[in-house]
Amino acid sequence: MRLRHSAILTNTCLALWALTGCSAPPSDSAPAAEQAETHVRTAADHNVLPSELLADRLLTADDLGPGYAARPAATATSTDASVEGCPQLEQLGSTADNPYAMFPNQGKRDFTGPGGTQLTEELYSAPPKDLAAAAGRIMTAMGACPSYQLVTATTVAEVRTQTVAVPRLGDEQWGQVLTVAAGGRRTIVQQTVIRAGAVLLVGSGSPAEVTVHAQTALAKATAR
């Protein structure tokens, strides 16, 4: 089953980027911001935030501290991949290229940290029940198989998954660690997903980076 710009590929490609130079999928932030310009908030929006506000609430290199720098948005136009050995992920890929892309209100920023560590922060906003349903479906699919293969045009990666506990922040939390092996090398990516009301925070990257900065990211994302 082919996957294009999926949440699976985005997060696993952080690991492949470190191992083989895999290009991460381009951010969907620009088109989302364009849509947000014409969005008129109403009481029925459940405190949904438009993309321009989400962009203001993303972490910056200054928030993270010395040694961090924002990484330019990827420009790759083709990052097709196929999942083998996990029907649940194949089904997720067939229903939507990126399940989170259903939400027009979103923002994303990539960072390189000390020693070349990687960190990506994504913010989405939608009515709480919609965010909860989507995040639960995505994380259930990602954790359904203990291992699978992710095949791109240049790389076959062995991926092992482990569900992990994350800080009890916000209203709901999900956590997963991916161990990705390709070309005789191995790296680890953690994904922490936190929903706080109408805001969904997705942090991906080196486990230490994601763990240390999750609370700061959530505080900034939900600041009144």
TABELZI-V326110 format. One record per run of one state. SS is the DSSP state (helix for helix, strand for strand, loop for the rest). FROM is the first residue (numbers start at 1). LEN is the number of residues. If there is no record, write none. Layout:
((SS,FROM,LEN) (SS,FROM,LEN))
This chain:
((loop,1,1) (strand,2,2) (loop,4,3) (helix,7,14) (loop,21,8) (helix,29,8) (loop,37,6) (helix,43,3) (loop,46,5) (helix,51,7) (loop,58,3) (helix,61,4) (loop,65,4) (strand,69,3) (loop,72,9) (strand,81,4) (loop,85,2) (helix,87,9) (loop,96,3) (helix,99,4) (loop,103,2) (strand,105,8) (loop,113,1) (helix,114,3) (loop,117,1) (strand,118,8) (loop,126,2) (helix,128,15) (loop,143,4) (strand,147,5) (loop,152,4) (strand,156,8) (loop,164,8) (strand,172,11) (loop,183,2) (strand,185,12) (loop,197,2) (strand,199,7) (loop,206,1) (helix,207,15) (loop,222,3))
